[in-house]
Structures are given as structure tokens and as C-alpha cells.
Amino acid sequence: MQSAQTELDFINSFLSEISPKSVRYGEDYLSRTLPPTRIKRVPKCAVVEQVPVAATNTIDSKEPKLQVTIKVLKPSSTFTIAGLNSSDTIHQLKQRIYQQQSSLPVNRQRLLIKGKVLTDQKSLAELSVNEGTVIHLMVTAAPATPVLGRFGVSAETEKKLSSPEFWLALEKTITDQVGETDAKLVFSKVKSSLSA
């Protein structure tokens, strides 16, 4: 209790000393008036900015459309893609190329500017693609199709089907699972279906 009284005495003496002193403000000082009621603040996460549909359309229409030239290296050809926005990504450009040239699937396109490969996530603006920019297109090789055997399986599997060790292991597995009597029946059906 004693310390609280001492603290209160100190505050009162401090305030009495400074209150009679005049305060001088500079010539540029503007006094501010507080609003009569407190304004309730809305948390930032609760504020949802709604943009009218008409406003988004006007923004897009004001953005200048780009036209770029695509030079295919092999087989050699050239064509243009028009109506691009600077905010379009390289992946979107690849999709536009595929729409125009269906022989160039997106996963086989590799776009380059001055020898530098363009990544799919970057926008045209980030890569400084302007009106009339020439983009080189390399078409990567198609993935190799596996060689299939007569049963629609790979050539390696067909080789294993012709080895006696495979059939012994298969017979043992079937016997362990269903019993010896049923295993002989299942095994004969498997062998007969493969020989047909």
C-alpha cells in the first residue's frame, strides 16, 4: 500500500510541475480534432474487395495485345500467335501454339529466346516479351513406345514366360494360395489360355 501511495504522489507532483508550463508549437502545427465517437475497426481478413465485372473487362481491354513470331527449328517453319496479354504465362503460350498447330503437343514444346529456355510459370512481361518478339521452338522427341510381345506385354516379360523357372515359381505360388488340387486346375487353365 505504501509503494502505491508513493507512486501516486510522484505522478501528482510530476503533473503539477508540467501543467503550468506553456507549450509552443511551430507555425506549421495543425491541431487535430478527434471524432466524437470511436470508429470500430474491421479486421483486414474480414474485408473482401469486390471488383465489378465491368471493371475487370475494362482493365483487360486497355492492356495492349501482343503478337509474337514462333520459329520452329526442325522442321523449319514460322508462324505468329496474336492476341496475347503480357500477363500470360509461357504455359498458356504453349497451349495457344497447340491450338494453332495441333502437331506440336504442349509436353513436347521447348521455347527459347536467345538460347535461354523459358520456364512455364513465368509471364511474358517477366521475360520482357514485347510486340514482334521472335521465340524459337524446339520440338523434343516423342517418348519411345515399348516393344510389345504377342500377348501385349513387354518383350522382357515374354522372354520370362518362355523360361521354365518362371512356370515353376508360378505353380508354387498358386499351390501355396489355393491348395494342390485346385492349383493343378488353375495352372492348366492359365497354360491353355496362353498357348491359344
C-alpha positions as protocol buffer text, in pm:
chain_id: "A"
residue {
  index: 1
  type: MET
  ca { x: 0 y: 0 z: 0 }
}
residue {
  index: 2
  type: GLN
  ca { x: 291 y: 230 z: 89 }
}
residue {
  index: 3
  type: SER
  ca { x: 452 y: 190 z: -257 }
}
residue {
  index: 4
  type: ALA
  ca { x: 121 y: 261 z: -436 }
}
residue {
  index: 5
  type: GLN
  ca { x: 79 y: 584 z: -236 }
}
residue {
  index: 6
  type: THR
  ca { x: 439 y: 687 z: -315 }
}
residue {
  index: 7
  type: GLU
  ca { x: 381 y: 622 z: -682 }
}
residue {
  index: 8
  type: LEU
  ca { x: 58 y: 821 z: -681 }
}
residue {
  index: 9
  type: ASP
  ca { x: 234 y: 1112 z: -505 }
}
residue {
  index: 10
  type: PHE
  ca { x: 509 y: 1110 z: -767 }
}
residue {
  index: 11
  type: ILE
  ca { x: 257 y: 1121 z: -1055 }
}
residue {
  index: 12
  type: ASN
  ca { x: 63 y: 1407 z: -897 }
}
residue {
  index: 13
  type: SER
  ca { x: 379 y: 1613 z: -833 }
}
residue {
  index: 14
  type: PHE
  ca { x: 503 y: 1550 z: -1189 }
}
residue {
  index: 15
  type: LEU
  ca { x: 173 y: 1659 z: -1344 }
}
residue {
  index: 16
  type: SER
  ca { x: 152 y: 1972 z: -1128 }
}
residue {
  index: 17
  type: GLU
  ca { x: 500 y: 2078 z: -1240 }
}
residue {
  index: 18
  type: ILE
  ca { x: 441 y: 2044 z: -1613 }
}
residue {
  index: 19
  type: SER
  ca { x: 82 y: 2168 z: -1634 }
}
residue {
  index: 20
  type: PRO
  ca { x: 150 y: 2540 z: -1571 }
}
residue {
  index: 21
  type: LYS
  ca { x: 425 y: 2548 z: -1837 }
}
residue {
  index: 22
  type: SER
  ca { x: 317 y: 2688 z: -2172 }
}
residue {
  index: 23
  type: VAL
  ca { x: 362 y: 2483 z: -2481 }
}
residue {
  index: 24
  type: ARG
  ca { x: 487 y: 2639 z: -2803 }
}
residue {
  index: 25
  type: TYR
  ca { x: 407 y: 2481 z: -3134 }
}
residue {
  index: 26
  type: GLY
  ca { x: 565 y: 2563 z: -3467 }
}
residue {
  index: 27
  type: GLU
  ca { x: 386 y: 2773 z: -3725 }
}
residue {
  index: 28
  type: ASP
  ca { x: 308 y: 2465 z: -3931 }
}
residue {
  index: 29
  type: TYR
  ca { x: 131 y: 2289 z: -3642 }
}
residue {
  index: 30
  type: LEU
  ca { x: -227 y: 2193 z: -3717 }
}
residue {
  index: 31
  type: SER
  ca { x: -439 y: 2088 z: -3426 }
}
residue {
  index: 32
  type: ARG
  ca { x: -641 y: 1777 z: -3485 }
}
residue {
  index: 33
  type: THR
  ca { x: -985 y: 1713 z: -3361 }
}
residue {
  index: 34
  type: LEU
  ca { x: -1088 y: 1365 z: -3260 }
}
residue {
  index: 35
  type: PRO
  ca { x: -1413 y: 1222 z: -3380 }
}
residue {
  index: 36
  type: PRO
  ca { x: -1686 y: 1229 z: -3118 }
}
residue {
  index: 37
  type: THR
  ca { x: -1740 y: 851 z: -3128 }
}
residue {
  index: 38
  type: ARG
  ca { x: -1494 y: 567 z: -3161 }
}
residue {
  index: 39
  type: ILE
  ca { x: -1475 y: 406 z: -3500 }
}
residue {
  index: 40
  type: LYS
  ca { x: -1494 y: 31 z: -3490 }
}
residue {
  index: 41
  type: ARG
  ca { x: -1215 y: -119 z: -3698 }
}
residue {
  index: 42
  type: VAL
  ca { x: -1282 y: -415 z: -3923 }
}
residue {
  index: 43
  type: PRO
  ca { x: -1003 y: -678 z: -3933 }
}
residue {
  index: 44
  type: LYS
  ca { x: -820 y: -692 z: -4267 }
}
residue {
  index: 45
  type: CYS
  ca { x: -906 y: -1057 z: -4317 }
}
residue {
  index: 46
  type: ALA
  ca { x: -1278 y: -976 z: -4300 }
}
residue {
  index: 47
  type: VAL
  ca { x: -1260 y: -713 z: -4575 }
}
residue {
  index: 48
  type: VAL
  ca { x: -1341 y: -863 z: -4913 }
}
residue {
  index: 49
  type: GLU
  ca { x: -1272 y: -635 z: -5201 }
}
residue {
  index: 50
  type: GLN
  ca { x: -1537 y: -673 z: -5466 }
}
residue {
  index: 51
  type: VAL
  ca { x: -1444 y: -572 z: -5815 }
}
residue {
  index: 52
  type: PRO
  ca { x: -1735 y: -518 z: -6051 }
}
residue {
  index: 53
  type: VAL
  ca { x: -1737 y: -738 z: -6360 }
}
residue {
  index: 54
  type: ALA
  ca { x: -1740 y: -433 z: -6585 }
}
residue {
  index: 55
  type: ALA
  ca { x: -1424 y: -305 z: -6418 }
}
residue {
  index: 56
  type: THR
  ca { x: -1232 y: -627 z: -6491 }
}
residue {
  index: 57
  type: ASN
  ca { x: -1336 y: -620 z: -6855 }
}
residue {
  index: 58
  type: THR
  ca { x: -1218 y: -263 z: -6898 }
}
residue {
  index: 59
  type: ILE
  ca { x: -882 y: -346 z: -6742 }
}
residue {
  index: 60
  type: ASP
  ca { x: -829 y: -632 z: -6988 }
}
residue {
  index: 61
  type: SER
  ca { x: -940 y: -427 z: -7285 }
}
residue {
  index: 62
  type: LYS
  ca { x: -696 y: -146 z: -7203 }
}
residue {
  index: 63
  type: GLU
  ca { x: -400 y: -383 z: -7189 }
}
residue {
  index: 64
  type: PRO
  ca { x: -233 y: -390 z: -7529 }
}
residue {
  index: 65
  type: LYS
  ca { x: -241 y: -727 z: -7705 }
}
residue {
  index: 66
  type: LEU
  ca { x: 87 y: -877 z: -7819 }
}
residue {
  index: 67
  type: GLN
  ca { x: 178 y: -1068 z: -8131 }
}
residue {
  index: 68
  type: VAL
  ca { x: 485 y: -1290 z: -8126 }
}
residue {
  index: 69
  type: THR
  ca { x: 659 y: -1482 z: -8400 }
}
residue {
  index: 70
  type: ILE
  ca { x: 731 y: -1851 z: -8338 }
}
residue {
  index: 71
  type: LYS
  ca { x: 1017 y: -2005 z: -8535 }
}
residue {
  index: 72
  type: VAL
  ca { x: 1016 y: -2385 z: -8532 }
}
residue {
  index: 73
  type: LEU
  ca { x: 1372 y: -2515 z: -8567 }
}
residue {
  index: 74
  type: LYS
  ca { x: 1306 y: -2868 z: -8700 }
}
residue {
  index: 75
  type: PRO
  ca { x: 1118 y: -2897 z: -8931 }
}
residue {
  index: 76
  type: SER
  ca { x: 1179 y: -2536 z: -9022 }
}
residue {
  index: 77
  type: SER
  ca { x: 866 y: -2320 z: -9022 }
}
residue {
  index: 78
  type: THR
  ca { x: 741 y: -1984 z: -8892 }
}
residue {
  index: 79
  type: PHE
  ca { x: 401 y: -1867 z: -8769 }
}
residue {
  index: 80
  type: THR
  ca { x: 259 y: -1594 z: -8544 }
}
residue {
  index: 81
  type: ILE
  ca { x: 47 y: -1603 z: -8230 }
}
residue {
  index: 82
  type: ALA
  ca { x: -166 y: -1291 z: -8179 }
}
residue {
  index: 83
  type: GLY
  ca { x: -390 y: -1162 z: -7900 }
}
residue {
  index: 84
  type: LEU
  ca { x: -154 y: -1237 z: -7612 }
}
residue {
  index: 85
  type: ASN
  ca { x: -153 y: -1041 z: -7287 }
}
residue {
  index: 86
  type: SER
  ca { x: 173 y: -956 z: -7113 }
}
residue {
  index: 87
  type: SER
  ca { x: 36 y: -1136 z: -6805 }
}
residue {
  index: 88
  type: ASP
  ca { x: 2 y: -1467 z: -6997 }
}
residue {
  index: 89
  type: THR
  ca { x: 243 y: -1740 z: -6887 }
}
residue {
  index: 90
  type: ILE
  ca { x: 469 y: -1947 z: -7109 }
}
residue {
  index: 91
  type: HIS
  ca { x: 246 y: -2248 z: -7042 }
}
residue {
  index: 92
  type: GLN
  ca { x: -53 y: -2053 z: -7176 }
}
residue {
  index: 93
  type: LEU
  ca { x: 153 y: -1959 z: -7482 }
}
residue {
  index: 94
  type: LYS
  ca { x: 234 y: -2329 z: -7536 }
}
residue {
  index: 95
  type: GLN
  ca { x: -137 y: -2409 z: -7518 }
}
residue {
  index: 96
  type: ARG
  ca { x: -208 y: -2138 z: -7779 }
}
residue {
  index: 97
  type: ILE
  ca { x: 63 y: -2288 z: -8002 }
}
residue {
  index: 98
  type: TYR
  ca { x: -100 y: -2631 z: -7968 }
}
residue {
  index: 99
  type: GLN
  ca { x: -442 y: -2484 z: -8055 }
}
residue {
  index: 100
  type: GLN
  ca { x: -297 y: -2333 z: -8372 }
}
residue {
  index: 101
  type: GLN
  ca { x: -55 y: -2614 z: -8459 }
}
residue {
  index: 102
  type: SER
  ca { x: -205 y: -2943 z: -8339 }
}
residue {
  index: 103
  type: SER
  ca { x: 109 y: -3133 z: -8443 }
}
residue {
  index: 104
  type: LEU
  ca { x: 301 y: -2964 z: -8157 }
}
residue {
  index: 105
  type: PRO
  ca { x: 179 y: -3108 z: -7824 }
}
residue {
  index: 106
  type: VAL
  ca { x: 244 y: -2893 z: -7515 }
}
residue {
  index: 107
  type: ASN
  ca { x: 464 y: -3153 z: -7342 }
}
residue {
  index: 108
  type: ARG
  ca { x: 698 y: -3167 z: -7644 }
}
residue {
  index: 109
  type: GLN
  ca { x: 743 y: -2787 z: -7685 }
}
residue {
  index: 110
  type: ARG
  ca { x: 1061 y: -2618 z: -7567 }
}
residue {
  index: 111
  type: LEU
  ca { x: 1056 y: -2239 z: -7609 }
}
residue {
  index: 112
  type: LEU
  ca { x: 1376 y: -2032 z: -7621 }
}
residue {
  index: 113
  type: ILE
  ca { x: 1475 y: -1667 z: -7653 }
}
residue {
  index: 114
  type: LYS
  ca { x: 1839 y: -1601 z: -7739 }
}
residue {
  index: 115
  type: GLY
  ca { x: 1928 y: -1958 z: -7637 }
}
residue {
  index: 116
  type: LYS
  ca { x: 1763 y: -1932 z: -7294 }
}
residue {
  index: 117
  type: VAL
  ca { x: 1491 y: -2186 z: -7215 }
}
residue {
  index: 118
  type: LEU
  ca { x: 1166 y: -2024 z: -7098 }
}
residue {
  index: 119
  type: THR
  ca { x: 1005 y: -2175 z: -6787 }
}
residue {
  index: 120
  type: ASP
  ca { x: 631 y: -2246 z: -6791 }
}
residue {
  index: 121
  type: GLN
  ca { x: 546 y: -2041 z: -6478 }
}
residue {
  index: 122
  type: LYS
  ca { x: 699 y: -1711 z: -6594 }
}
residue {
  index: 123
  type: SER
  ca { x: 480 y: -1448 z: -6757 }
}
residue {
  index: 124
  type: LEU
  ca { x: 562 y: -1280 z: -7087 }
}
residue {
  index: 125
  type: ALA
  ca { x: 616 y: -950 z: -6902 }
}
residue {
  index: 126
  type: GLU
  ca { x: 871 y: -1111 z: -6668 }
}
residue {
  index: 127
  type: LEU
  ca { x: 1066 y: -1238 z: -6968 }
}
residue {
  index: 128
  type: SER
  ca { x: 1046 y: -899 z: -7148 }
}
residue {
  index: 129
  type: VAL
  ca { x: 847 y: -1040 z: -7439 }
}
residue {
  index: 130
  type: ASN
  ca { x: 722 y: -747 z: -7645 }
}
residue {
  index: 131
  type: GLU
  ca { x: 531 y: -698 z: -7969 }
}
residue {
  index: 132
  type: GLY
  ca { x: 709 y: -883 z: -8250 }
}
residue {
  index: 133
  type: THR
  ca { x: 947 y: -1082 z: -8029 }
}
residue {
  index: 134
  type: VAL
  ca { x: 1083 y: -1392 z: -8203 }
}
residue {
  index: 135
  type: ILE
  ca { x: 1058 y: -1707 z: -7990 }
}
residue {
  index: 136
  type: HIS
  ca { x: 1233 y: -2023 z: -8107 }
}
residue {
  index: 137
  type: LEU
  ca { x: 1054 y: -2355 z: -8065 }
}
residue {
  index: 138
  type: MET
  ca { x: 1232 y: -2686 z: -8040 }
}
residue {
  index: 139
  type: VAL
  ca { x: 1017 y: -2997 z: -8063 }
}
residue {
  index: 140
  type: THR
  ca { x: 1150 y: -3268 z: -7832 }
}
residue {
  index: 141
  type: ALA
  ca { x: 1147 y: -3631 z: -7939 }
}
residue {
  index: 142
  type: ALA
  ca { x: 836 y: -3833 z: -7870 }
}
residue {
  index: 143
  type: PRO
  ca { x: 870 y: -4077 z: -7582 }
}
residue {
  index: 144
  type: ALA
  ca { x: 977 y: -4419 z: -7705 }
}
residue {
  index: 145
  type: THR
  ca { x: 699 y: -4674 z: -7719 }
}
residue {
  index: 146
  type: PRO
  ca { x: 792 y: -5005 z: -7560 }
}
residue {
  index: 147
  type: VAL
  ca { x: 823 y: -5309 z: -7786 }
}
residue {
  index: 148
  type: LEU
  ca { x: 528 y: -5535 z: -7714 }
}
residue {
  index: 149
  type: GLY
  ca { x: 518 y: -5914 z: -7739 }
}
residue {
  index: 150
  type: ARG
  ca { x: 235 y: -6128 z: -7876 }
}
residue {
  index: 151
  type: PHE
  ca { x: 27 y: -6104 z: -7555 }
}
residue {
  index: 152
  type: GLY
  ca { x: 50 y: -5727 z: -7530 }
}
residue {
  index: 153
  type: VAL
  ca { x: 325 y: -5749 z: -7268 }
}
residue {
  index: 154
  type: SER
  ca { x: 680 y: -5620 z: -7298 }
}
residue {
  index: 155
  type: ALA
  ca { x: 944 y: -5823 z: -7480 }
}
residue {
  index: 156
  type: GLU
  ca { x: 1124 y: -5884 z: -7149 }
}
residue {
  index: 157
  type: THR
  ca { x: 812 y: -6034 z: -6992 }
}
residue {
  index: 158
  type: GLU
  ca { x: 757 y: -6256 z: -7295 }
}
residue {
  index: 159
  type: LYS
  ca { x: 1111 y: -6393 z: -7254 }
}
residue {
  index: 160
  type: LYS
  ca { x: 1032 y: -6475 z: -6890 }
}
residue {
  index: 161
  type: LEU
  ca { x: 714 y: -6656 z: -6998 }
}
residue {
  index: 162
  type: SER
  ca { x: 927 y: -6895 z: -7203 }
}
residue {
  index: 163
  type: SER
  ca { x: 1159 y: -6987 z: -6914 }
}
residue {
  index: 164
  type: PRO
  ca { x: 1078 y: -7300 z: -6704 }
}
residue {
  index: 165
  type: GLU
  ca { x: 1189 y: -7124 z: -6381 }
}
residue {
  index: 166
  type: PHE
  ca { x: 902 y: -6874 z: -6418 }
}
residue {
  index: 167
  type: TRP
  ca { x: 642 y: -7150 z: -6450 }
}
residue {
  index: 168
  type: LEU
  ca { x: 781 y: -7344 z: -6151 }
}
residue {
  index: 169
  type: ALA
  ca { x: 766 y: -7030 z: -5934 }
}
residue {
  index: 170
  type: LEU
  ca { x: 412 y: -6954 z: -6055 }
}
residue {
  index: 171
  type: GLU
  ca { x: 296 y: -7310 z: -5986 }
}
residue {
  index: 172
  type: LYS
  ca { x: 444 y: -7300 z: -5635 }
}
residue {
  index: 173
  type: THR
  ca { x: 272 y: -6964 z: -5562 }
}
residue {
  index: 174
  type: ILE
  ca { x: -67 y: -7089 z: -5683 }
}
residue {
  index: 175
  type: THR
  ca { x: -31 y: -7410 z: -5479 }
}
residue {
  index: 176
  type: ASP
  ca { x: 54 y: -7210 z: -5165 }
}
residue {
  index: 177
  type: GLN
  ca { x: -255 y: -6992 z: -5216 }
}
residue {
  index: 178
  type: VAL
  ca { x: -532 y: -7237 z: -5316 }
}
residue {
  index: 179
  type: GLY
  ca { x: -406 y: -7588 z: -5241 }
}
residue {
  index: 180
  type: GLU
  ca { x: -258 y: -7863 z: -5462 }
}
residue {
  index: 181
  type: THR
  ca { x: -580 y: -7994 z: -5619 }
}
residue {
  index: 182
  type: ASP
  ca { x: -718 y: -7655 z: -5722 }
}
residue {
  index: 183
  type: ALA
  ca { x: -370 y: -7532 z: -5818 }
}
residue {
  index: 184
  type: LYS
  ca { x: -337 y: -7802 z: -6088 }
}
residue {
  index: 185
  type: LEU
  ca { x: -674 y: -7697 z: -6236 }
}
residue {
  index: 186
  type: VAL
  ca { x: -592 y: -7321 z: -6226 }
}
residue {
  index: 187
  type: PHE
  ca { x: -244 y: -7380 z: -6362 }
}
residue {
  index: 188
  type: SER
  ca { x: -369 y: -7587 z: -6655 }
}
residue {
  index: 189
  type: LYS
  ca { x: -626 y: -7316 z: -6741 }
}
residue {
  index: 190
  type: VAL
  ca { x: -353 y: -7047 z: -6736 }
}
residue {
  index: 191
  type: LYS
  ca { x: -122 y: -7251 z: -6959 }
}
residue {
  index: 192
  type: SER
  ca { x: -401 y: -7338 z: -7204 }
}
residue {
  index: 193
  type: SER
  ca { x: -511 y: -6973 z: -7235 }
}
residue {
  index: 194
  type: LEU
  ca { x: -154 y: -6865 z: -7312 }
}
residue {
  index: 195
  type: SER
  ca { x: -98 y: -7134 z: -7573 }
}
residue {
  index: 196
  type: ALA
  ca { x: -418 y: -7047 z: -7761 }
}
